[in-house]
Amino acid sequence: MKSEIPVHKKIPRGLIKSKYRKEMWKHSNEVMNKIEKHIPISSAYLVGSFSSNKKRPSDVDLILLLKTKEKKNKKWVLDIEIVSKINLVKKH
């Protein structure tokens, strides 16, 4: 499995082999575009099962690198997981 695949607006064609994967990427890209309207994204990386040859991955995992103002001595870390209400209900 590949660890990180750079994607930002475009995904390597080899990963969209089926209608199922194409739809998943389309919806993920729409969410990424909505996020970018509010938070500037400098780059995005595809990780997890969608970046492998798995026929039906359960989700699309992305690492989004945000554009931030550089300030010395300022460090921050933030993990955000965006899920649909349906997925959240299933987990709990």
Secondary structure, DSSP 4 states (H G I P E B T S, - for coil): --S-EE-SS---GGG--SHHHHHHHHHHHHHHHHHHHHS-EEEEEEESGGGTT-SS-S--EEEEEEP----TT-----------HHHHHHH-
